């Protein structure tokens, strides 16, 4: 049981009450003060001071200063008068009344602490959201600046190219005119320039009729081929959905994009000169990154995915898997960026890429939750539930995030979901 503190002193004025309490060697961080309009408690183990105040005080204005082995508590009276004593006579007061005052004080103090915690949480979320928005704004401005520089250089290069083409055309025209002039002057046979006028023939001698010109021989053309039929065989559909669902076009578009993504390998990467043939294959690099992820080598997995993305930037699985690695490494902003890039490539939304879209939404939502941007994280979890509404784990995680937003559960830094436990797609 705690030991009641007898050696405290108090003084008063018309508007305030001052309590001086020795702490008997207690550290400042181990002193707990609970105060309401009618109740005051100071606890420093194993000692306890409990005061049922003689009259109500203004708790919002009251202060407590702890240091140098003492606690100085200042209480502001609601009514300016002199108190007969500091506390009510507990010997004459019913114990049930004292218990009610104590419980009321504890409940009010708990509500006050909860409100302060919510206010701090909301302020912290707003600050982090503002920070993220500022970073995104700076990145947009940087991209706009780079784009303007590129446009200026492109216009400058185009103008120089047009000027060079105009100059070349002018030189070519001058050269043609000079040749025509030389040909016209060289074709005249005047006396004294080496020609013999006695042996000249009239120009009519050289005239040839059109009928005398030998026509070119016509080439022998082969006969038309005989008509026939060609047997066309179609490969079976890889989707289990029926044709009446009118999703055939979207599914075929998805397959076409995937095939193009597998074929579009950037062969101009300088580092490829020293790589083996299999190391130039994005699929081989993806499998290597998956193996590194499963063994816990997240940096090695990121390096494998980085090279695969440099070879082919149109495979969404590479961005999604790299986002899982960034989640493990706590590179949360990079994880959000990779998830957004993967979602932009997972179009059109068809049944074959539904599981991948669910994973990407969960990973981006997890990154937002780690940044304590729970509203944005809940939006991604809700998008995943729209794709897979029967997933009970996602339902539980989404409800947990709602509880954190509403203040029903404390914030944690643990993983909200197991969306980054495996890189598979």
ABEGO torsion letter per residue (X at the ends): XBBBBABBBBBBBAABBBBBBBAGGBBAAABBBBBBAABBBBBBOABBBBBBBABBBBAAABBBBBEGGBBBBBBBBABBBBBABABBBAAABBAAAAAAAAAAAAAAAAAAAAAAAAAAAAAAAAAAAAAAAAAAAAAAAAAAAAAAAAAAAAAAAAAAAAAAAAAAAAAAAAAAAAAAAAAAAAABBBBGAGBBAAABBBAAAABBBAAABBBBBBBBBBBBBBBBBBBBBBBBBABABBAAAGAAAAAAAAAAAAAAAAABBBAABAAAAABBAAAABAAAAAAAAAAAAAAGBAAAAAAAAAAAAAABAABAAAAAAAAAAAAAAGBAAAAAAAAAAAAAABOBBBAAAAAAAAAAAAAAAAAAAAAGBAAAAAAAAAAAAAABAABAAAAAAAAAAAAAAAGABBBBABBABAAAABABX
